[in-house]
Amino acid sequence: MKACWIAIFFSALLVSGCGQKGKLYLPDEAPQQTQQ
């Protein structure tokens, strides 16, 4: 029974985290840092 609650908890965390900051994507290139 305890394993069932753990699975429900992690499933809820996974679902609640989806789409919080927009769609996930892989950038084409790493951003170039410029120092002044």
ZAMARGU-4260 file (C-alpha; in steps of 0.2 Angstrom, whole numbers, plus 5000, padded with zeros to 4 digits):
<rodrens>
0) 5000/5000/5000 | 5014/5012/5004 | 5022/5009/4987 | 5005/5014/4979 | 5006/5031/4988
5) 5024/5034/4983 | 5019/5031/4965 | 5004/5043/4966 | 5015/5056/4974 | 5028/5055/4960
10) 5015/5055/4946 | 5007/5070/4953 | 5024/5079/4954 | 5028/5074/4936 | 5011/5080/4930
15) 5012/5097/4939 | 5029/5101/4932 | 5024/5099/4914 | 5023/5115/4904 | 5027/5126/4919
20) 5041/5136/4908 | 5034/5132/4891 | 5039/5119/4879 | 5055/5110/4881 | 5067/5111/4867
25) 5085/5108/4862 | 5094/5124/4856 | 5103/5123/4839 | 5119/5130/4846 | 5126/5134/4863
30) 5123/5153/4867 | 5139/5163/4865 | 5145/5173/4880 | 5153/5190/4877 | 5163/5198/4890
35) 5166/5217/4891
</rodrens>
